[in-house]
Amino acid sequence: MVFAFLSLTDYWGSLALHNHPDAFAVDALAVARALSPDEPITLLRPHAARRAARFFVEKFPGKSLYAVKANPSPALLETLWDAGITHYDVASLGEVRLVHKFLPQAKLCFMHPVKSERAIAQAYHNHGVRAFSLDNQEELDKIVRATASDGVRAGDLELCVRLRVPCEHAKLSLASKFGAAPDEIAELLTATRQVADSLGIAFHVGSQAMSPQAYTDAMELVRAAIVAASVTVDIIDVGGGFPSVYPGMEPPALEAYFEAIHRAFESLPISYSAELWCEPGRALCAEYASLLVKVEKRRGDELYINDGAYGALFDAAHVGWRFPVIALNPETNINMQMSAFSFYGPTCDDMDHMAGPFILPDDMAAGDYIEIGMLGAYGCAMRTEFNGFGDVDTIIVEDEPMASLYRNVAANYAGRAARSGEAASQ
């Protein structure tokens, strides 16, 4: 995989030297016009990630741990750090090493409930990790063994016992793989309390939770677990699941989620100094990146594009995720009649198919360009080099995420009005 970061100053400065009309219009349409690229281009918007981070830092009533799995880009990690995100949810030794390398002062929380003993030991002894998640006695025993020094048990562990909770409000469930069952957690909390400096309860309501009720319901299970175990709890970690806006998915404002979580947290029987944590991934980075793709062929309502299921569009192919799309050809797509399309990616695999539907002008044709938005979360992280595809240039742009939609629509209307005026004059 080749990432070629094109400097905003160098690239657009060179255009300015040649009096290029798009020299300072740094958005997807300008990139398509200036480069006419044959390969997909990832468009980065650091300002969008910075804004999302500041939103969580200022409004969430606790500590926000960025879920690194959503997008492990070092540039993004540093952007979030600069915006005030100091805690990072890591799920592997690889992520521990990555974040520790670029953000040595960050607090790392190893929140994968099943880890190798070697990974635990290296995270603790070599990288300063003190916070770990678990959901069974075997994992607790591993953590205790791996963090000991010369046979002496570690005395500074922050251990979060993960509780299994329903995910009926989420678009993607995370209820089957991890989490102690409600009838198991009291015993596990009691055992963990004996070896933890700080004891926590964690849960995850699933990805893209569409209602604050998901967190309210989960907090009631937390309450029942605390009462059953009769232990002092120092951390409540409500996990991730904070939703972003996609076609067909328009959740309530995030403030409503924060308010519901805060009310439930304040009513729990916990330590007076207990901390509230969350683990946003998608909500911090979805708007960070979009993808510029080229249409190589049209067959009916199917568009063959140069990225797909083995690239940044894994979720579109395998879980039917609908991403926002914009046609970047206002000079040609002027009739404003919209149609539903599906996409085929560039590989030779029939599974490289994104059903959508993706709503675009019905005169889409080979050679047209499309911006696919909201791919900062998981899109960049899932890219492969299958079939020899995977090379991608990366350009930093300055417009708002998907803002070119509005300029495109305006241009289409202007073109349509001009054509109507010409017809009327004739």
N, C-alpha and C positions, 0 to 999 in steps of 0.2 A: 504494500500500500504506500503510495507516494502522496505526501501532503506538501504542496507548494504554496506557502503563505506569501501572497502578493502584498507588498507594503502599500498602505493607503497613500502615503506621501509620494513614494516613487512612482506608483502606477498612475494615480490621477494627476500627479505633478507632470508626468511625461505627456499626458493628454493635453494639459493646459499649455505646455510649451508648443504644442502643435495646433493650438486654438481649436481643440476638439470640442464640439458643442455639449458633450456630456461630462466635461472635465470635473465639474463640481456637483453633478447630480448623482450622488453615490447611492444607487439603489439597484435592484435586480434588473430593471428595464435598461438602465444605462450600461450595466455589465454585458447584457445580451447584445445590445447594439454595438458596443465597442469591441467585443471579442469574438462574437459569433462562434462560441465554443462548440467543439464536437464532443467534449467530455463533460460530465456533470461538474458543477461548481458548488461548493458549500459556501453559503453567505453567512457570515458571522455578525452578530449585533451585540457586542459587549455591553453597550448601554442598557439593553433590555435585561440582561442578566443582573447587571448592577442594580437596576431599579427593583427587580424582583427580590433581590437580597435585602435591600434597604427596607422593603415592605415587611418582610418577615422579621428583620431585626427590630424594627420600630413598633410593629403591631402585634406580633405573636406574644402572648403573655408568658414566655419562658425562653428556653434556649433552643435554637434551630441547628440541627445537625444535617449538613448537606449529604444526601445519599449519593455517593460517588459513582455507583453503578449506572446512574442515569446518563452521565457523560463525564468520563475521566480526563478530559482534555486539560493538560497543565495550564494552558492559557485561561480556561474557564475557572479552574481552581484558584488561580491567583486573582482573577477578577472578583470572585466571591469573597476571598479573604480581604481584599482591599475595601470591599463594601461592608465588612463587619461580620462575616460568617467565620467563626473561629473553631467550630466543632464539626467533625466530619465522620459520617457513618461509613465505615469500610467493611467489606464483606469477604475479603481474602487477604492473604499475605502480600499478594501483588499490589492490591490497593493500599495496604499499609505502607509498603515501601515507596509507592508513587507519591502519596500525599506527604509522607515524612521527608522525601527528597526535596519537593518544591515548597512545602510549607512546614519547616522544621519546628515551628512554634505552635502548630495547630494541635488541638486535642483530638485524638483518634479514638473512636468507639467501635470495637469489633463486634458488630451486631448480627452477624450470621450465627444462627443457633447451633450449627454443627461444623466444627473445625477440627483439623488435625492437631495432635498434641504438639507437634513441631511448630506449626503455625502460631499456636498460642504462646509457646515459649519464646519464639523469636520476636513476636509482637511485643511481649511484655519486657523481655530482657534487653532487646536491641533497639526498640523503637518507642519505648516509654508508654505503651498502651496499658491502661489500667481498667478500662470499661469493657466488659464482655457480656454477651447475651447467651442464654441457655434455655432449654425447654425440657431437660430430663436430668436425672441423677447421674447418669454416665457422663454427660457433658460437664456437669459440675465437678465430678471427680477428676476429669482431665484437666480442667482449669486449675484446680488446686495443686495437682502434681506438677503441671508445666510451669507454674509461676513461683514455685518454691525455690529457695536458695540454700544450698548446703543442708537440705532436709528441714529447713525452717519455712513454715507456711507464710505466704505473703500476707501482709497486714493492711494493704492499701487498695484492695480490689473493689471496684464498683460493678456489681453483678445484677443484671436485669433479667428476670425470669419472664419469658415470653408466654403470654396467655393466648390460647386460640379463641378467636372471636368470629362471629358471622360476617360475611362480606356481601350481603344481599343488596347493599346500596352502591356497590362498586361495579365498574365496567369490567374489571379484571379481578377475579377472586384470588386471594392469597390465603385461603382458609384450610387447605388440605395438606400442605407440606410441613408446616412448622407450628409450634405452639402446644403447650400443655393443656389438656382438657380441663374444664372447670372442676371436675371431681378429683383431679390429680394435683392441682396447683398448690393447695394448702400445704400438703406434706413437703413439696419441693421448696416452697417459700420458707418454711421452717428450717429446712436443711441449709438453704443458701444463706439465711440470716446468720447462721453460726460461723460462717467463714468470710462474710462480706463486711467490709468497712462501711459501704453504702449499699443498701438493698433497693432494687427497683423492680417495677412491673412494667413490661412492654407489651404492645400488641400492634397489629397492623390490620386496618379495616379493608384493605384491598386497594388496588390502583384506580385512580379516578373515581373517588367516592362522590356521588352526586347529591348527597344530602348530609347536613351536619348531624342528623339523627344517628348516622353510623358511629360517630364518636360518643354521643350520649349513651347509646345502647352498650357500647363497649365499656364505658366507664362504670356502668352498673355491674357488669361482670367483675371489674376490678374491685369495686366496693365489696362484693360478696366474697371475693378471694381474700381480701385483707381481714374481713371479719372472721372468716373460717380459720385463717392461720393465726390470728391474734399476734401479728408481728408489726414492728415499726418499719414503715416504708419511707425511703428517702428520695426516690426518683419515680416519677410517672412518665413513661415514654409512650406517646400516642402514635408513634410511627409516622408513616407517610400517608399517601392517598389524597393529598390536597389536589383538587382538580384544576385543569386548564380548560380553555374554551376551544372546542373543535366543532366542525359541522355536525349538527344533530345532538350536540352535548353542550348545553348552556346551564351550568350549575349556578347556585346562589353565589353571592359575593363571598370572598374568603373571610371577610370580617365576621360573617355569620358563623362560620366554622370556629373561628377563634373565640367568639363569645360563648358558644355552646361548650367548648372545651374548658374554658376558664371557669364557667359556672359549675361544671361537673367536678373539676379539680378542687375548687374551693370547698366543696361539700364532702370530700373524701376524708375518712379517718386516718390521716397520715401525719408525719412529723411536721411540726410548725415551720421547719426550715426546708421542707421537701422541695425539690426542683421539678419543674415541668419541662419535658423535652419533646421535640418533634423531629421528624426525619424527612423533610421535603426533598424530593428529587425533581420530578416533572415540573412542579410549580416554580422552581428556581431557574430551570434551564430550557424549558420548552421553546420559549421565544428567542433563545440565544442563536439558533441556526435555522436556516431554510435551505432549500436545494433548488438550483437552476438546472433544468433538464431540457433536452432537445427531443422533439418528435422525429423519429426516423421513418415511420410508416404509419399510415392509417388504413384500417380494414373495418369498414362499417363504423360501429361505435367503439372500436378498440384502437387505442393508440400505443404504438411501440415506442418506448422511450429508452434513454441510455442509462437509467438506474432502476433498481428494482428490489426484489425480495432478498437478494444476496448482498445488497448494498444498504442504503439508508432506509429502505421501505419495507423492512422485515415485518413490522407491526401491521402495515397495510395489507400485506399478503397473508400473514399467518393468523392474525386475530381480527381481520376485517376492519382495522382502524381507518377512519376517514379523516384525511388531512385536508386543510384548506388549500385550494389551488387557484392560480391566477394565470391567464393567458397574457403573454408579454408581447403581443403583436397588435397594438392599437391601430396601426395603419391598415391592417388587413382584416382584423376581426371586428368589423364595424356594423354588422347587422343586428347585434345584441340578442339574437335568438340563441338561447342556451340549450344544451343537450347533456345527457348523462353519458359518461364514458367510463370504460375500464382501461387499465394499463397492462401492457406486457413489458417486462424488463429486458435487458440486453442478452441474458444468457440463453443457452439452448434448452433450458429446462421448462417444461410446461407449468411447473409449480411457481415459476417466476411471473406470477399473475396477481394483480391488485384489482379486486372486483369493484371497489368504490361503493357507490357511484361517485365520480368526480365530475362536477358541473362546470362545463367550459363552453365557449362559443361553438356553435354547431358547424362552423366552417374551418375548424382546426385541420391542419394539413402537415405533411412532412416538411421539416425546416422550421416549424414554429417552436417557440420556447415557452416553458411553463415554470412558474415558481411554485414549489410545494412547501408549505409553511409548517411551523411548529415541530420541526425535526431536531431541535436541540436536545430533547430528551429521548434517549435510546436510539434514535436514528443514526447518529455518528458512531455510537458505541457498538452497533451491531454489524457494521460494514465488514465484508469479507473480500477476498480476491478470487472467488470462484470463477472458473472459466476465463481467467485472465483479465477480468474487469476489476475495478477497485481504485484505479488512479483517480485522484480528485484534487483539483486546485481549491484553495480557500482564500476568499477575499472578505475583508472587513467592510461592511456597508454602514451607512449612517441613518437610513430611514427607519421609520417605525415598522415593527413586524407586520408584514402583509399590507403596508400602507399603499404600495403600488397598486393594490386592488382599486382604490378610490381614484387614483390618477388614471388608471386604465379605463375604468368606467366613464370618467369624465371625458377622456379623449374619444372614446367610442361614441358617446352622445354628441360631442362636438362634431366628429366626422359625419355622423348620421344627419345632424342638423344642417351641416354644410351641403351635403348631398341633396337633402330635401329642398334646400333653398335654391340650388342650381336647377333642380328639376322644375321647381315652381316658376323660375324666371324664364324657363324655356316654354 
